[in-house]
């Protein structure tokens, strides 16, 4: 399969396409790039929802869980969402997710039948309660849940959990329309409530509520709708998450225990951030460092995650380290002259850094991050990635093919380009010496040259 002229990325040597053998090999390399994005795969599921209203301000998720029968079938990740007004930290209501709508209806009737007993004095049914507080339970849906979690998302209609942009009515033409799902004020108030809960009355009554709201936000945010939120909004969510994680970790390390804050809450908060599909590998590595989570750090690679150069792209959950190492080597060899899109800068330009990807750390300008949608940044960084791979491929010196005089083939670093990177879990620990022998077998450095071998050993000591 050959690349036509319209599909070729810019910034590479056109002579690569003179040899039919080289044309096929380069196409294979470009089609097998393991670096990409994962937000499109996180579409919402059609699940049942129960709404619990008139709940106490200090209600906990354990109390909500005790209200449900043991046979309730709930999702494994964050089924209980206690809605909080982010600016005041006031508890509003609670939503509980179930695997199917039938499960939600079953639990609804089961709770009503359980609390059908009548009061001795009045003779009226007692109804469901949490403690001494009478509550109101009703069957809801995903659209109502999403609207309650993101109340300031104007001119958005939720359809089975998917946000749909609507037109501005004629009597509201003065409005600027939809802007963000989460405002900067909401993120600032959540961070302030976590760091200084005494300034907010409701946050001081239920210290865990702010962290629970952040967990629900990370799981239910429509990350798949990349054309509706900006890179700036993603960055603000991550900055708020890191600040809250650091504060919670410092509180747990203190000598005075606080009701509602425990190690389980910290683990849920970190796990929600690590499972977020919009965060880059570098962000997830930084979050694990802030939380001092040794398990999360062991599950990631310092070379692949800590030094990841892109801001919107991500690595595969399961991949072959050989393939990832080879593409990182191509990126490290590539030159970034005249190929960076407008607004994207290389913070490591001209620096001598120890990184598997070379002197490359791409970041978008703050003003550009506020203007560009997240989907546009993904497309531009993906185009830049293909250009870097082509330039790095052009820099690999050709070697003679045995038995075929006059035919040259660039096979110095790609020993098996057709090998799938989904065959094994590369995050599992292994012997580093054996990994280096497998990634770079004896004789591979001769094809790269002594200078490249020396620079590789210098830049990848951490890996």
C-alpha positions in Angstrom: 0.0 0.0 0.0 1.5 3.3 -1.1 0.9 6.8 0.3 -0.5 9.3 -2.3 0.9 12.8 -2.4 -2.0 14.3 -0.6 -1.7 11.9 2.4 2.0 12.3 2.9 3.0 14.3 6.0 5.3 17.2 5.3 8.9 17.5 6.3 10.4 14.3 5.0 12.7 13.2 2.2 10.8 12.6 -1.0 13.5 10.1 -2.2 12.1 7.6 0.3 9.4 6.9 -2.2 11.7 6.1 -5.1 12.2 2.5 -4.1 9.0 0.4 -4.1 10.4 -1.7 -1.2 11.0 1.4 0.9 7.5 2.7 0.0 5.8 -0.3 1.5 8.0 -0.3 4.6 7.4 3.4 5.4 3.7 2.9 4.9 3.8 0.0 7.3 5.6 2.1 9.9 3.1 5.0 9.6 0.1 2.7 9.8 1.5 1.0 12.9 2.2 4.0 15.1 1.2 3.0 18.6 0.9 6.6 19.9 -2.6 7.9 19.5 -5.7 8.9 21.6 -8.2 6.9 23.6 -11.1 9.4 24.1 -13.2 8.0 21.2 -13.4 4.6 22.9 -15.0 5.9 26.1 -18.6 6.3 24.9 -21.3 6.4 27.5 -23.3 3.2 28.3 -27.0 2.9 28.6 -27.4 2.2 32.3 -30.2 2.6 34.8 -30.3 5.5 37.3 -32.1 6.2 40.6 -32.4 9.7 42.0 -32.4 10.1 45.8 -33.6 13.6 46.8 -33.9 15.4 50.1 -30.7 13.8 51.5 -28.8 15.2 54.5 -25.9 17.6 53.8 -23.5 15.2 55.6 -24.7 12.0 54.0 -21.9 9.5 53.0 -21.7 7.0 50.2 -21.7 4.2 52.8 -25.1 5.3 53.9 -26.4 5.3 50.3 -24.9 1.9 49.8 -26.6 0.5 52.9 -29.9 1.7 51.5 -29.5 -0.6 48.4 -30.2 -4.3 48.6 -27.3 -6.7 48.4 -28.5 -8.1 45.1 -28.2 -4.7 43.4 -26.1 -4.8 40.2 -24.1 -1.6 40.0 -21.0 -0.7 37.9 -17.6 -1.4 39.3 -16.4 2.2 39.0 -18.1 5.0 40.9 -21.8 4.0 40.9 -22.8 6.6 43.5 -22.7 10.3 42.5 -23.6 12.8 45.3 -24.2 16.1 43.4 -22.6 19.1 44.9 -22.9 22.8 44.0 -19.2 23.5 43.1 -19.2 27.1 44.1 -20.8 26.7 47.6 -20.1 22.9 48.2 -23.8 22.5 49.1 -25.1 18.9 48.8 -28.0 18.8 46.4 -29.1 15.2 45.6 -27.7 11.8 44.9 -27.8 9.5 41.8 -27.0 5.8 41.8 -26.1 4.0 38.5 -27.0 0.4 37.7 -26.0 -1.8 34.9 -29.3 -1.8 33.2 -32.6 0.1 33.5 -34.3 -3.1 34.6 -31.9 -3.3 37.6 -32.8 0.3 38.6 -36.5 -0.5 38.5 -36.0 -3.6 40.5 -34.1 -1.8 43.2 -36.7 1.0 43.2 -39.6 -1.4 43.9 -37.5 -3.3 46.4 -36.8 -0.2 48.5 -40.4 0.8 48.4 -41.6 -2.6 49.5 -39.0 -2.7 52.3 -40.3 0.6 53.8 -44.0 -0.1 53.4 -44.5 -0.5 57.2 -46.9 2.0 58.8 -46.1 4.3 61.7 -47.8 3.2 64.9 -49.2 6.6 65.9 -50.3 8.1 62.6 -50.9 5.0 60.5 -49.2 6.4 57.5 -46.3 4.6 55.6 -42.9 5.5 57.0 -41.2 5.6 53.6 -37.5 5.2 52.9 -35.1 7.0 55.3 -31.5 7.7 55.8 -31.0 7.9 59.5 -34.0 9.9 60.7 -34.3 11.9 57.5 -37.1 10.9 55.1 -35.9 10.8 51.5 -37.6 10.8 48.1 -36.6 8.1 45.6 -37.5 8.2 41.9 -36.4 6.5 38.7 -34.2 8.8 36.6 -31.9 8.5 33.5 -28.4 9.4 32.3 -29.5 12.7 30.7 -30.8 14.0 34.1 -27.6 12.8 35.8 -25.4 14.6 33.3 -27.4 17.8 33.5 -27.1 17.8 37.3 -23.4 17.2 37.1 -22.8 20.0 34.6 -25.5 22.6 35.3 -23.6 25.5 33.7 -23.3 23.9 30.3 -25.7 26.2 28.5 -27.4 25.2 25.2 -26.5 21.6 25.6 -29.1 18.8 25.2 -28.2 15.5 26.6 -29.3 12.4 24.6 -28.5 9.1 26.2 -25.5 10.7 27.9 -24.2 12.3 24.8 -24.1 16.2 24.7 -25.7 17.8 21.6 -25.2 21.5 20.9 -28.4 23.3 20.4 -29.1 26.7 18.7 -29.5 29.9 20.6 -33.2 30.9 20.9 -34.4 34.1 19.1 -35.1 35.9 22.4 -31.6 35.2 23.6 -29.5 36.3 20.7 -27.4 38.4 23.1 -26.0 35.3 24.6 -22.5 34.0 23.7 -23.9 30.4 23.6 -22.1 27.3 24.9 -18.6 27.9 26.2 -17.5 25.1 28.6 -18.8 22.2 30.6 -16.9 23.4 33.6 -16.0 27.1 34.3 -12.8 28.3 35.8 -14.8 29.6 38.8 -16.1 26.1 39.6 -12.6 24.7 39.4 -11.2 27.5 41.6 -13.9 27.0 44.2 -13.4 23.3 44.4 -9.7 23.8 44.9 -10.2 26.4 47.6 -12.8 24.2 49.4 -10.3 21.3 49.5 -7.3 23.4 50.6 -9.2 25.7 53.0 -12.5 24.0 54.0 -13.0 26.3 56.9 -14.0 29.2 54.5 -17.0 27.3 53.3 -19.7 26.2 55.7 -20.9 23.1 53.7 -17.3 22.0 52.9 -16.4 22.1 56.6 -19.4 19.9 57.5 -18.6 17.2 54.9 -14.9 17.3 54.1 -15.0 14.4 51.7 -17.7 15.9 49.5 -15.3 18.0 47.3 -13.2 14.9 46.5 -16.2 12.8 45.7 -17.5 15.5 43.4 -14.1 15.5 41.5 -14.2 11.7 41.2 -17.7 11.8 39.7 -16.6 14.6 37.4 -13.7 12.7 36.0 -15.8 9.6 35.4 -18.8 11.3 33.9 -17.2 14.2 31.9 -17.9 13.7 28.2 -14.3 13.3 27.1 -15.4 11.6 23.9 -17.0 14.9 22.7 -13.6 16.4 21.7 -15.2 19.2 19.7 -17.1 20.7 22.6 -14.3 21.4 25.2 -10.9 23.0 24.9 -7.4 22.0 25.9 -7.5 24.7 28.6 -10.5 23.1 30.2 -8.7 19.7 30.3 -5.7 21.4 31.8 -7.7 23.2 34.5 -9.3 19.9 35.6 -5.9 18.2 35.9 -4.4 21.2 37.8 -7.4 21.1 40.3 -7.0 17.3 40.6 -3.3 17.5 41.4 -3.9 20.3 44.0 -6.6 18.3 45.7 -4.6 15.1 45.6 -1.6 16.8 47.2 -3.8 18.3 49.9 -5.5 15.0 50.7 -2.1 13.2 50.8 -0.8 15.8 53.2 -3.8 15.5 55.5 -3.5 11.7 55.6 0.2 12.1 56.5 -0.7 14.3 59.4 -1.1 13.2 63.0 -4.7 14.4 63.4 -7.3 12.1 61.6 -10.3 13.9 59.9 -13.7 12.3 59.6 -14.5 11.3 56.0 -10.9 11.5 54.7 -9.1 8.2 54.5 -6.7 6.3 52.3 -9.5 4.7 50.4 -10.8 8.1 49.2 -7.2 9.0 48.1 -7.0 5.7 46.1 -10.3 6.4 44.4 -9.2 9.9 43.5 -5.9 8.8 42.0 -7.6 5.9 40.2 -10.1 8.2 38.6 -7.3 10.4 37.3 -5.3 7.5 36.0 -8.3 6.1 34.1 -9.1 9.5 32.5 -8.7 9.0 28.7 -7.9 12.7 28.1 -4.8 12.9 30.4 -1.5 12.3 28.7 1.0 9.7 30.1 3.2 12.5 31.4 0.2 13.8 33.4 -0.6 10.4 34.9 3.0 9.9 35.9 3.0 13.3 37.6 -0.3 12.5 39.4 1.2 9.2 40.7 4.2 11.2 42.0 2.1 13.8 43.7 0.0 11.0 45.4 3.2 9.0 46.2 1.4 6.0 44.8 4.2 3.4 44.4 1.8 0.9 42.8 0.8 3.3 40.0 4.4 4.2 39.4 5.4 0.6 39.1 2.6 0.0 36.6 4.1 2.7 34.3 7.5 3.1 32.7 9.7 6.1 33.6 11.0 6.4 30.0 7.7 6.0 28.2 5.4 8.0 30.5 7.6 10.5 32.3 9.3 11.8 29.2 6.2 11.6 26.9 6.6 14.7 24.6 3.0 15.3 23.4 0.2 17.0 25.3 -3.0 15.5 23.8 -1.9 12.1 22.6 -1.5 9.0 24.7 0.1 5.5 24.8 -1.7 2.2 24.4 -2.8 0.5 27.6 -1.2 -2.7 26.4 1.7 -2.6 24.0 5.0 -4.1 23.0 8.0 -2.2 24.5 10.1 -3.0 21.4 7.6 -1.2 19.2 7.3 1.7 21.5 11.1 1.9 21.9 11.6 1.9 18.1 9.1 4.8 17.5 10.6 6.8 20.4 14.0 6.3 18.7 12.6 7.7 15.5 11.1 10.7 17.3 14.4 11.4 19.0 16.3 11.3 15.7 13.9 13.7 14.0 14.5 17.4 13.5 11.7 19.9 14.5 12.8 22.7 12.2 9.8 24.4 10.4 7.3 21.6 11.2 5.7 22.8 14.5 2.1 24.1 14.1 1.3 27.6 15.2 1.0 28.0 18.9 3.0 24.8 19.7 6.5 25.2 21.2 9.3 22.8 22.1 10.4 23.5 25.6 13.5 21.3 25.3 14.7 22.9 22.1 18.5 22.9 22.0 18.8 21.4 25.5 20.8 18.3 26.5 18.2 16.3 28.3 18.1 12.6 29.3 14.9 11.5 27.5 13.9 8.5 25.4 12.2 10.9 23.0 15.2 13.2 22.7 15.1 16.9 23.3 11.4 17.2 22.7 8.6 18.4 25.0 5.8 20.1 23.1 3.4 22.5 24.8 0.6 24.7 23.4 0.5 28.4 24.1 -2.0 29.3 26.8 -4.0 31.6 24.5 -4.0 29.0 21.8 -5.1 26.3 24.4 -8.2 28.5 25.3 -9.2 28.8 21.6 -8.6 25.4 20.2 -10.9 22.5 20.8 -9.3 19.3 22.2 -10.1 17.4 18.9 -8.2 20.0 16.9 -5.1 19.6 19.1 -5.3 15.8 18.7 -5.3 16.2 14.9 -2.4 18.6 14.8 -0.3 16.6 17.2 -1.0 13.4 15.2 0.1 15.1 12.0 3.3 16.3 13.8 3.9 12.8 15.0 3.7 11.4 11.5 6.1 14.0 10.3 8.6 13.3 13.1 8.4 9.6 12.3 9.1 10.3 8.6 12.0 12.5 9.4 13.4 10.0 11.9 13.0 7.2 9.3 14.8 9.3 6.7 17.8 9.7 9.1 18.3 5.9 9.4 21.2 4.9 7.2 20.4 2.2 4.6 22.2 -1.2 4.8 22.8 -3.6 2.0 20.3 -6.5 1.7 22.1 -9.9 1.8 21.8 -11.8 -1.5 20.4 -8.9 -3.4 23.2 -6.6 -4.7 22.2 -3.0 -5.2 19.1 -3.2 -3.0 19.2 -1.3 0.2 16.8 -1.5 3.1 16.4 0.6 6.2 16.0 -2.2 8.8 18.4 -1.1 11.5 15.9 -0.4 14.2 12.7 -2.0 13.0 13.4 -5.7 13.3 9.7 -6.8 12.9 7.5 -3.9 11.8 4.4 -6.1 11.4 4.6 -7.3 15.0 1.5 -6.1 16.9 2.0 -4.0 20.0 -1.1 -5.4 21.6 0.3 -8.9 22.2 1.7 -8.5 25.6 1.4 -6.2 28.6 4.6 -4.2 28.5 3.9 -2.6 31.9 4.9 -5.8 33.7 8.4 -5.6 35.3 11.1 -7.6 33.7 14.9 -7.9 33.8 16.3 -4.6 32.3 19.3 -6.3 30.8 17.1 -8.9 29.0 14.9 -6.0 27.8 17.8 -4.1 26.3 19.0 -7.3 24.6 15.6 -7.9 23.2 15.1 -4.3 22.1 18.5 -3.8 20.6 20.1 -7.2 19.8 23.8 -7.5 19.1 24.9 -5.8 15.9 22.0 -3.3 15.9 24.3 -0.5 17.0 26.5 -1.0 13.9 23.6 0.0 11.7 22.9 3.1 13.8 26.5 4.3 14.0 28.7 4.7 17.1 27.5 8.3 17.7 23.9 7.3 17.8 24.6 4.4 20.1 26.5 6.6 22.5 23.7 9.2 22.6 21.1 6.5 23.1 22.9 5.0 26.0 23.2 8.5 27.5 19.6 9.5 27.0 17.9 6.3 28.1 19.7 5.3 31.3 16.5 5.8 33.3 14.6 3.3 31.1 
